[in-house]
Amino acid sequence: MIVANILHRPVRTAVSILAIAIEVVMVLIVVGLTGGMVHETAKRVEGLGADLMLQPPGSSYLFGVSSAPMPIKIGNRLAELDHVLAVTPVLFQFNATGGINVIYGIDMASFDRVTGGFVYHKGGPFTGPDDLLVDDLYARANHVKVGQAINLLNHDFRVTGIVEHGKGARLFIPLSTAQDMAGAHDKTSIFFVKCTDPGYTDDVVESIRQLLPTYKVLSVRDYETLMTSNNLPALNTFVAALIAVAVSIGFLVIFLSMYTTITERTREIGILKSLGASKRYIISAILREAGLLCAFGIVAGWMGSLIGRRVIMASFPTLTVDLTVVWGVRAAVLALAGTLVGAFYPAFRAAQLDPVDALSYE
């Protein structure tokens, strides 16, 4: 009977399944995009090969949102500490051209000592103050080629090399140029420090805290732990709001679908009750119908999320969408909860119908 009821109105059934699928897709894609962005940023910092980082007092671990008040000469003091192999300064510049990115102003020699150097797909390192390196994903997304002129931050640069992604940023310019553009001469935003052995990281962190007690020092391992959407209140609120919108869509569509169904089947419900069907049976039948619609919608949503992920990553190579089993289950639970809540009032209303009135309903 439940299957027959679903097939009786194929268009309405398809719309209900589509609404639930959209709900699931919205939840998974939004969470996947935000989680992927945060996780990918942390992985790129890890890819630098540094063991710890030093930032000015009161700075944020969200790179690019603070200024550069830290004297670059601090790097010399860091290099003198025991168990420190290399130190490199990086000056951040926030850029919104070709997507939102943080540009790294780097000293190539010290940057190579900390990171092990770039892997060049095409071209080579800086040869002048107006040179620019881009990673392969940025180059593919923006159709950038070696020798091409690009205007960033109202400054004309020439692309001298395309490098393997994963070294902190997607765009790199000479440190001196970044300092001139920011008006921050002999200043830097952060120091990345590489230890002689990763096992000495905690010792070096403690030495830096004694040397510079007001500065913010953090191991890369701890930084990765911090870089989650749960530690980014604004992002977490944004995700929660979109999930609420998605669940509301599913709830309203199912509510309307089930309410309309009850109105159309008033006589059938009257017949069932006259044959002895209990209120519990009527409610159970309607909720099972809604649950079956939800199951189809969840499967369609999972498939749609996989397709959406491929489309997004093919169209925007710099974006990462992390689809996890945990959030797949959570999206299913949210969809099912919204469906059952949306169907409950129509089911309860149907169960309260008087058999005589229902049989005489036109």
C-alpha positions as CSV (number, residue, x, y, z in Angstrom):
1,M,0.0,0.0,0.0
2,I,2.8,2.4,0.9
3,V,4.6,1.8,-2.4
4,A,1.3,2.2,-4.3
5,N,0.7,5.5,-2.6
6,I,4.1,6.7,-3.6
7,L,3.7,5.7,-7.2
8,H,0.2,7.1,-7.4
9,R,1.5,10.7,-7.6
10,P,4.9,10.4,-9.4
11,V,5.5,14.1,-9.8
12,R,4.9,14.9,-6.2
13,T,7.0,11.9,-5.1
14,A,9.8,13.1,-7.3
15,V,9.7,16.6,-5.9
16,S,9.7,15.3,-2.4
17,I,12.7,13.0,-3.1
18,L,14.5,15.9,-4.8
19,A,13.9,18.3,-1.9
20,I,15.4,15.7,0.5
21,A,18.3,15.1,-1.8
22,I,19.0,18.9,-2.0
23,E,18.9,19.0,1.8
24,V,21.6,16.3,2.0
25,V,23.7,17.8,-0.8
26,M,23.6,21.2,0.8
27,V,24.7,19.8,4.2
28,L,27.5,17.7,2.7
29,I,28.9,20.2,0.2
30,V,28.8,23.2,2.7
31,V,30.5,21.1,5.4
32,G,32.9,19.6,2.8
33,L,33.9,23.0,1.4
34,T,34.5,24.6,4.8
35,G,36.3,21.6,6.2
36,G,38.3,21.1,3.1
37,M,39.4,24.7,3.0
38,V,40.5,24.7,6.6
39,H,42.2,21.2,6.3
40,E,43.9,22.1,3.1
41,T,45.3,25.3,4.6
42,A,46.7,23.3,7.5
43,K,48.2,20.7,5.1
44,R,50.0,23.4,3.1
45,V,51.5,24.9,6.2
46,E,52.7,21.4,7.2
47,G,54.1,21.0,3.7
48,L,56.6,23.8,4.4
49,G,58.6,21.3,6.4
50,A,59.0,23.7,9.4
51,D,58.6,22.4,12.9
52,L,57.3,25.6,14.6
53,M,56.3,29.2,13.9
54,L,56.8,32.5,15.7
55,Q,54.2,35.3,15.4
56,P,53.9,38.8,17.0
57,P,51.9,39.2,20.2
58,G,48.2,39.1,19.8
59,S,48.3,37.7,16.2
60,S,45.8,35.3,14.8
61,Y,46.6,31.8,13.5
62,L,44.5,32.8,10.5
63,F,47.3,34.0,8.2
64,G,46.9,37.2,6.4
65,V,44.5,38.9,8.8
66,S,47.1,40.7,10.9
67,S,49.8,43.3,10.1
68,A,53.6,42.8,10.2
69,P,55.0,44.5,13.3
70,M,57.7,42.0,14.0
71,P,61.4,43.1,13.4
72,I,63.1,40.8,10.9
73,K,66.3,40.9,13.0
74,I,64.6,38.5,15.5
75,G,65.4,35.8,13.0
76,N,69.1,36.1,13.8
77,R,68.4,35.5,17.5
78,L,66.3,32.5,16.7
79,A,69.0,31.0,14.5
80,E,71.4,31.2,17.5
81,L,69.3,28.9,19.7
82,D,70.3,25.3,20.3
83,H,68.7,22.7,18.0
84,V,67.6,25.3,15.4
85,L,68.7,24.3,11.9
86,A,67.1,27.1,9.8
87,V,64.8,30.2,10.1
88,T,62.9,31.9,7.4
89,P,60.8,35.1,7.6
90,V,57.5,35.4,5.6
91,L,55.5,38.5,5.1
92,F,51.8,38.0,4.4
93,Q,49.8,40.0,1.8
94,F,46.1,39.4,1.4
95,N,45.0,39.1,-2.2
96,A,41.5,38.8,-3.8
97,T,42.5,38.6,-7.5
98,G,41.8,35.2,-9.0
99,G,40.3,34.0,-5.8
100,I,41.0,34.8,-2.1
101,N,44.7,34.0,-1.4
102,V,47.4,34.9,1.0
103,I,50.6,35.9,-0.9
104,Y,53.9,34.9,0.8
105,G,56.7,37.4,0.6
106,I,59.8,35.1,1.0
107,D,63.6,35.2,1.2
108,M,64.3,32.5,-1.3
109,A,67.6,31.3,0.2
110,S,66.3,30.8,3.8
111,F,63.0,29.6,2.5
112,D,64.7,26.8,0.6
113,R,66.7,25.8,3.7
114,V,63.6,25.4,5.8
115,T,61.3,23.8,3.1
116,G,63.8,21.9,1.0
117,G,63.1,24.1,-2.0
118,F,60.4,24.3,-4.6
119,V,59.7,21.6,-7.2
120,Y,59.4,23.5,-10.5
121,H,56.9,22.3,-13.1
122,K,57.9,25.1,-15.4
123,G,60.3,28.1,-15.3
124,G,62.5,28.8,-12.3
125,P,63.1,31.0,-9.2
126,F,63.0,34.8,-8.8
127,T,65.4,36.8,-10.9
128,G,64.1,40.3,-10.1
129,P,62.0,42.2,-7.6
130,D,58.8,42.0,-9.7
131,D,58.9,38.2,-10.2
132,L,56.1,35.9,-9.1
133,L,55.9,32.2,-8.4
134,V,52.5,30.4,-8.6
135,D,51.6,26.9,-7.7
136,D,50.3,24.4,-10.3
137,L,46.7,24.5,-9.0
138,Y,46.5,28.3,-9.1
139,A,48.0,28.2,-12.6
140,R,45.5,25.7,-13.8
141,A,42.5,27.5,-12.3
142,N,43.5,30.9,-13.7
143,H,45.2,29.7,-16.9
144,V,48.5,31.2,-15.9
145,K,51.7,30.6,-17.9
146,V,55.4,31.3,-17.4
147,G,56.3,34.8,-18.6
148,Q,52.7,36.1,-18.2
149,A,52.1,39.5,-16.6
150,I,49.8,39.6,-13.6
151,N,48.6,42.6,-11.6
152,L,48.4,41.9,-7.9
153,L,47.7,44.5,-5.2
154,N,48.1,47.2,-7.9
155,H,51.5,46.0,-8.8
156,D,52.6,44.3,-12.0
157,F,54.4,41.0,-11.7
158,R,55.9,38.6,-14.1
159,V,55.4,34.8,-13.6
160,T,58.8,33.2,-13.6
161,G,57.9,29.8,-12.3
162,I,55.0,27.3,-11.7
163,V,55.8,25.2,-8.7
164,E,54.3,22.1,-7.0
165,H,51.4,23.0,-4.6
166,G,51.7,22.4,-0.9
167,K,54.4,24.9,0.2
168,G,52.3,27.2,2.4
169,A,50.8,29.6,-0.2
170,R,49.8,29.6,-3.8
171,L,51.5,32.8,-4.7
172,F,55.1,33.9,-3.8
173,I,56.9,37.2,-4.3
174,P,60.3,38.4,-3.1
175,L,60.3,39.5,0.6
176,S,61.8,42.9,-0.2
177,T,59.0,43.6,-2.7
178,A,56.4,42.6,-0.2
179,Q,57.9,44.9,2.4
180,D,57.9,47.8,0.0
181,M,54.3,47.2,-0.9
182,A,53.2,46.9,2.7
183,G,55.4,49.8,4.0
184,A,56.9,47.4,6.4
185,H,60.6,47.7,5.9
186,D,62.7,45.2,7.9
187,K,59.5,43.7,9.2
188,T,57.9,40.3,8.8
189,S,54.6,38.6,9.7
190,I,56.0,35.2,10.8
191,F,59.1,33.2,11.2
192,F,59.1,29.5,10.3
193,V,61.7,27.5,12.2
194,K,63.1,24.1,11.3
195,C,64.8,22.1,14.1
196,T,67.9,19.9,13.7
197,D,65.5,17.1,14.7
198,P,61.7,17.2,15.1
199,G,62.1,15.7,18.6
200,Y,63.6,19.0,19.7
201,T,60.6,21.0,18.8
202,D,59.2,21.3,22.4
203,D,62.7,22.3,23.7
204,V,63.0,25.0,21.0
205,V,59.5,26.2,21.7
206,E,60.4,26.6,25.4
207,S,63.6,28.4,24.5
208,I,61.8,30.9,22.3
209,R,59.2,31.5,25.0
210,Q,62.0,32.4,27.5
211,L,63.7,34.6,24.9
212,L,60.5,36.3,23.7
213,P,57.9,35.9,26.4
214,T,55.3,38.1,24.8
215,Y,55.4,36.6,21.3
216,K,53.2,33.8,20.1
217,V,55.1,30.5,19.4
218,L,53.4,27.4,18.1
219,S,54.5,24.1,16.8
220,V,53.1,23.1,13.4
221,R,51.7,20.0,15.0
222,D,49.6,22.2,17.4
223,Y,48.7,24.5,14.5
224,E,47.1,21.7,12.6
225,T,45.1,20.8,15.7
226,L,43.8,24.3,15.9
227,M,42.8,24.5,12.3
228,T,39.3,23.0,12.5
229,S,36.0,24.6,11.8
230,N,35.1,24.2,15.5
231,N,37.9,26.6,16.4
232,L,36.6,29.2,13.9
233,P,33.4,30.6,15.5
234,A,32.3,32.7,12.5
235,L,32.8,29.8,10.1
236,N,31.1,27.3,12.5
237,T,28.1,29.7,12.8
238,F,27.9,30.0,9.0
239,V,27.9,26.2,8.5
240,A,25.2,25.8,11.2
241,A,23.0,28.4,9.6
242,L,23.2,26.8,6.2
243,I,22.5,23.4,7.7
244,A,19.4,24.8,9.4
245,V,18.2,26.2,6.1
246,A,18.7,22.9,4.4
247,V,16.8,21.0,7.1
248,S,14.0,23.6,6.9
249,I,13.6,23.0,3.2
250,G,13.2,19.3,3.7
251,F,10.8,19.7,6.6
252,L,8.5,22.1,4.7
253,V,8.4,20.1,1.5
254,I,7.6,16.9,3.4
255,F,5.0,18.7,5.5
256,L,3.3,20.1,2.4
257,S,3.5,16.8,0.6
258,M,2.1,14.7,3.4
259,Y,-0.6,17.3,4.3
260,T,-1.8,17.3,0.6
261,T,-1.7,13.5,0.6
262,I,-3.9,13.3,3.7
263,T,-6.4,15.7,2.1
264,E,-6.6,13.7,-1.1
265,R,-6.9,10.4,0.7
266,T,-9.5,11.3,3.3
267,R,-12.0,8.8,1.9
268,E,-9.4,6.0,1.8
269,I,-8.4,6.8,5.4
270,G,-12.1,6.6,6.3
271,I,-12.4,3.2,4.7
272,L,-9.4,2.0,6.7
273,K,-10.8,3.2,9.9
274,S,-14.2,1.7,9.2
275,L,-12.4,-1.6,8.7
276,G,-10.9,-1.4,12.1
277,A,-7.6,0.4,11.5
278,S,-6.3,2.0,14.7
279,K,-4.9,5.5,15.0
280,R,-1.5,4.0,15.6
281,Y,-1.7,2.1,12.3
282,I,-2.7,5.2,10.4
283,I,0.1,7.3,11.8
284,S,2.6,4.4,11.3
285,A,1.6,4.0,7.6
286,I,2.0,7.7,6.8
287,L,5.3,8.0,8.7
288,R,6.6,4.9,6.9
289,E,5.6,6.4,3.6
290,A,7.5,9.6,4.5
291,G,10.5,7.5,5.7
292,L,10.6,5.6,2.3
293,L,10.6,8.9,0.5
294,C,13.4,10.1,2.8
295,A,15.5,7.0,2.1
296,F,15.3,7.5,-1.6
297,G,16.2,11.2,-1.1
298,I,19.2,10.4,1.1
299,V,20.6,8.0,-1.5
300,A,20.0,10.6,-4.2
301,G,21.7,13.2,-2.0
302,W,24.8,11.1,-1.4
303,M,25.1,10.5,-5.2
304,G,24.5,14.1,-5.9
305,S,27.2,15.1,-3.4
306,L,29.8,12.9,-5.1
307,I,28.9,14.4,-8.5
308,G,28.9,17.9,-7.1
309,R,32.3,17.4,-5.5
310,R,33.8,16.3,-8.9
311,V,32.2,19.2,-10.7
312,I,33.4,21.8,-8.1
313,M,37.0,20.5,-8.0
314,A,37.2,20.2,-11.8
315,S,35.8,23.8,-12.2
316,F,37.8,25.3,-9.3
317,P,41.1,23.3,-8.8
318,T,42.1,25.4,-5.8
319,L,39.1,24.3,-3.8
320,T,38.9,21.1,-1.8
321,V,35.7,19.3,-0.8
322,D,36.1,16.8,2.0
323,L,33.2,14.4,2.0
324,T,33.4,12.2,5.1
325,V,31.4,9.1,6.2
326,V,30.6,10.8,9.5
327,W,28.9,13.8,7.9
328,G,27.2,11.5,5.4
329,V,25.6,9.7,8.3
330,R,24.8,13.1,10.1
331,A,23.2,14.4,6.9
332,A,21.0,11.3,6.7
333,V,20.0,11.6,10.3
334,L,19.1,15.3,9.9
335,A,17.1,14.5,6.8
336,L,15.2,11.7,8.4
337,A,14.5,13.7,11.6
338,G,13.2,16.6,9.5
339,T,11.1,14.2,7.4
340,L,9.5,12.5,10.4
341,V,8.8,15.8,12.2
342,G,7.3,17.2,9.0
343,A,5.1,14.2,8.4
344,F,4.0,13.8,12.1
345,Y,1.3,16.5,12.1
346,P,-0.4,15.4,8.9
347,A,-0.3,11.8,10.2
348,F,-1.8,12.8,13.6
349,R,-4.5,14.8,11.7
350,A,-5.3,11.8,9.6
351,A,-5.6,9.6,12.7
352,Q,-8.1,11.9,14.3
353,L,-10.5,11.8,11.3
354,D,-14.0,10.6,12.0
355,P,-14.8,7.6,9.8
356,V,-18.3,8.8,8.9
357,D,-17.0,12.3,8.0
358,A,-14.1,10.8,6.1
359,L,-16.4,8.5,4.0
360,S,-18.6,11.4,3.1
361,Y,-15.7,13.7,2.2
362,E,-15.8,15.0,-1.4
